[in-house]
Amino acid sequence: MTRTVEDEHGYDVVVIGAGPVGENVVDRVRAGGLTAAIVESELIGGECSYWACMPSKALLRPAIARSDARKVAGLRESVYGPLDAMEVFTHRDDVVGHWKDDGQIDWLDSIGVRVLRGHGRLLGPRRVEVTSPEGERHVLTARHAVVVCTGTRALLPELPGLPGAHPWTSREATSADRVPERLVVVGGGVVGVEMATAWQALGAKVTLLVRGGGLLPRMEPFLGEHVAAALVTRGADIRTGAAVSAVVRDGGTGPVTVVLEGGDHVEGDEVLFATGRRPRTEDIGLETVGLTPGSWLDVDDSLRVTGTDWLYAVGDVNHRALMTHQGKYQARIAGAAIAARAHGDDSLDAGRWGAHAATADHAAVPQVVFSDPEAASVGLTLAEAERAGHRVRAVDLDMRQVAGADLYAQGYRGHARMVVDLEREVVLGAAFVGPGIGELLHSATVAVVGEVPIARLWHAVPAYPTLSEAWLRLLEAYRG
Ligand SMILES: Cc1cc2nc3c(=O)[nH]c(=O)nc-3n(C[C@H](O)[C@H](O)[C@H](O)COP(=O)(O)OP(=O)(O)OC[C@H]3O[C@@H](n4cnc5c(N)ncnc54)[C@H](O)[C@@H]3O)c2cc1C
């Protein structure tokens, strides 16, 4: 018979889900003088540490470094030949700590946070039941807040034959230790593009199936165009307007056939479905507090769930911006807001949000796609700015006009755009594509978030000859 233990003392805050976001929430509420417990059903560190950001970037780094080196005279001759896939996997395994979370546990212990292993589920307002792997039940009470940080899992479409075909999701694509000869990637968003880049560099023949008209559809169109052209040059087959209607893999092993609407088909040795994410909220007791299981959780700018005064949802699960840095930003805000409310500060509830508002989520989200070439953007695209009713002008730049570009990589191909609000003469958005361009993004984020007037940006002088001189050329192009 299973045992239920009722926690006598309770905690100020109980967090469900110890991904990067949950960890940051407990760190912040502890710093705000509150007690906290955190519940984790898999590995502390979450999707990001073990099956997403970290392993994917470990797979991509050698691909991008080799590609950059091949564009430098005198160096390129030393870097022909294939990547050593086994060495890449060994390094990836080190980066993810061999899928063990001991280090994270030590850190949570060191800041005095109680860690409970098991599945967390709401039992009604401020109460959380934790079912341990052994089936023991533990009930926790939160004096001030429960914070849901349960993240997302891969969304697989309902297609005939798909479950029996054992498709890769992002988890297999980041943890596999064998290079398939032929990899079919379904989906042209960030995960599809990054994994196509990594596995192509590791030696797979990649076919990328995209339902829409191009890659990276949420960014400025020229980013996806540059990335697609480079993938094709390296041998990928990209098919746009390709909707999958079925998947066939006899007996669940051997080659897999991906059938497209219209009857065409593609064969591979593995198929990766990178077709979106869904919230991990189907079994966390949302029905006990009047919310719908399986739904994304709507929040206000302090990350408090709409219609409650004690439940928060932070990170991927609120569907605001599915990226680690943005979730951790929200965690800092939510942690401070929870602590402020717990200490009787009613300024938020009186509408004086001050620093306790995740405003960057709305119009200043930075994102780097670690493709080859890299693609990066922050703020609004031209189309989004126009839809939002701004009077704007897009200023474009061929990165070959930047002196540092050809030094960085001979024959540099890249493009930059800034979207300027003509009423206020501030930058609403910026987008870049090209080798090494990801590191340029934070300067754009500062300009967008700081609403730095164009007239002041002239005095932010980029060093010669760096890629950052893109800013100078963009300003010159704006002035005309
Ligand atoms: C392939 C890939 C690459 C990515 N690369 C990047 C990148 O380079 N940069 C970037 O910023 N973002 C990247 N992302 C996105 C990033 O992984 C997520 O934004 C981030 O992991 C979200 O953090 P989170 O804490 O909200 O959720 P998660 O990391 O998903 O963590 C949620 C945690 O909650 C636990 N949990 C769930 N339900 C329960 C429950 N009922 N009880 C107890 N525990 C529970 C889970 O086990 C998990 O540990 C990538 C995503 C993918 C798929």
PDBQT file of the ligand as one rigid body, heavy atoms in Angstrom, charges set to zero:
ROOT
HETATM    1  C1  LIG A 501      16.403  20.928 -29.647  1.00  0.00    +0.000 C 
HETATM    2  C2  LIG A 501      16.184  22.190 -28.861  1.00  0.00    +0.000 A 
HETATM    3  C3  LIG A 501      17.192  23.130 -28.795  1.00  0.00    +0.000 A 
HETATM    4  C4  LIG A 501      17.012  24.289 -28.057  1.00  0.00    +0.000 A 
HETATM    5  N1  LIG A 501      18.021  25.201 -28.023  1.00  0.00    +0.000 NA
HETATM    6  C5  LIG A 501      17.867  26.340 -27.332  1.00  0.00    +0.000 A 
HETATM    7  C6  LIG A 501      18.919  27.296 -27.266  1.00  0.00    +0.000 A 
HETATM    8  O1  LIG A 501      19.984  27.125 -27.860  1.00  0.00    +0.000 OA
HETATM    9  N2  LIG A 501      18.723  28.422 -26.545  1.00  0.00    +0.000 N 
HETATM   10  C7  LIG A 501      17.550  28.661 -25.894  1.00  0.00    +0.000 A 
HETATM   11  O2  LIG A 501      17.424  29.708 -25.263  1.00  0.00    +0.000 OA
HETATM   12  N3  LIG A 501      16.530  27.763 -25.927  1.00  0.00    +0.000 NA
HETATM   13  C8  LIG A 501      16.666  26.609 -26.620  1.00  0.00    +0.000 A 
HETATM   14  N4  LIG A 501      15.649  25.690 -26.636  1.00  0.00    +0.000 N 
HETATM   15  C9  LIG A 501      14.445  25.940 -25.823  1.00  0.00    +0.000 C 
HETATM   16  C10 LIG A 501      14.721  25.561 -24.348  1.00  0.00    +0.000 C 
HETATM   17  O3  LIG A 501      15.080  24.209 -24.277  1.00  0.00    +0.000 OA
HETATM   18  C11 LIG A 501      13.499  25.814 -23.498  1.00  0.00    +0.000 C 
HETATM   19  O4  LIG A 501      13.058  27.143 -23.699  1.00  0.00    +0.000 OA
HETATM   20  C12 LIG A 501      13.810  25.611 -22.018  1.00  0.00    +0.000 C 
HETATM   21  O5  LIG A 501      14.229  24.296 -21.768  1.00  0.00    +0.000 OA
HETATM   22  C13 LIG A 501      12.571  25.919 -21.185  1.00  0.00    +0.000 C 
HETATM   23  O6  LIG A 501      12.873  25.760 -19.844  1.00  0.00    +0.000 OA
HETATM   24  P1  LIG A 501      11.735  25.364 -18.802  1.00  0.00    +0.000 P 
HETATM   25  O7  LIG A 501      12.431  25.283 -17.474  1.00  0.00    +0.000 OA
HETATM   26  O8  LIG A 501      10.568  26.239 -18.980  1.00  0.00    +0.000 OA
HETATM   27  O9  LIG A 501      11.262  23.900 -19.250  1.00  0.00    +0.000 OA
HETATM   28  P2  LIG A 501      12.077  22.548 -19.362  1.00  0.00    +0.000 P 
HETATM   29  O10 LIG A 501      13.497  22.752 -19.660  1.00  0.00    +0.000 OA
HETATM   30  O11 LIG A 501      11.271  21.701 -20.293  1.00  0.00    +0.000 OA
HETATM   31  O12 LIG A 501      12.003  21.933 -17.897  1.00  0.00    +0.000 OA
HETATM   32  C14 LIG A 501      10.785  21.513 -17.340  1.00  0.00    +0.000 C 
HETATM   33  C15 LIG A 501      11.086  20.529 -16.227  1.00  0.00    +0.000 C 
HETATM   34  O13 LIG A 501       9.874  20.208 -15.548  1.00  0.00    +0.000 OA
HETATM   35  C16 LIG A 501       9.847  18.809 -15.268  1.00  0.00    +0.000 C 
HETATM   36  N5  LIG A 501       8.458  18.421 -15.118  1.00  0.00    +0.000 N 
HETATM   37  C17 LIG A 501       7.488  18.439 -16.060  1.00  0.00    +0.000 A 
HETATM   38  N6  LIG A 501       6.309  18.047 -15.524  1.00  0.00    +0.000 NA
HETATM   39  C18 LIG A 501       6.560  17.769 -14.217  1.00  0.00    +0.000 A 
HETATM   40  C19 LIG A 501       5.742  17.334 -13.141  1.00  0.00    +0.000 A 
HETATM   41  N7  LIG A 501       4.423  17.144 -13.298  1.00  0.00    +0.000 N 
HETATM   42  N8  LIG A 501       6.320  17.139 -11.938  1.00  0.00    +0.000 NA
HETATM   43  C20 LIG A 501       7.658  17.359 -11.752  1.00  0.00    +0.000 A 
HETATM   44  N9  LIG A 501       8.474  17.781 -12.737  1.00  0.00    +0.000 NA
HETATM   45  C21 LIG A 501       7.922  18.005 -13.949  1.00  0.00    +0.000 A 
HETATM   46  C22 LIG A 501      10.525  18.205 -16.479  1.00  0.00    +0.000 C 
HETATM   47  O14 LIG A 501      10.993  16.903 -16.185  1.00  0.00    +0.000 OA
HETATM   48  C23 LIG A 501      11.640  19.200 -16.748  1.00  0.00    +0.000 C 
HETATM   49  O15 LIG A 501      12.807  18.865 -16.034  1.00  0.00    +0.000 OA
HETATM   50  C24 LIG A 501      15.790  24.515 -27.379  1.00  0.00    +0.000 A 
HETATM   51  C25 LIG A 501      14.758  23.578 -27.447  1.00  0.00    +0.000 A 
HETATM   52  C26 LIG A 501      14.944  22.422 -28.182  1.00  0.00    +0.000 A 
HETATM   53  C27 LIG A 501      13.835  21.413 -28.238  1.00  0.00    +0.000 C 
ENDROOT
TORSDOF 0
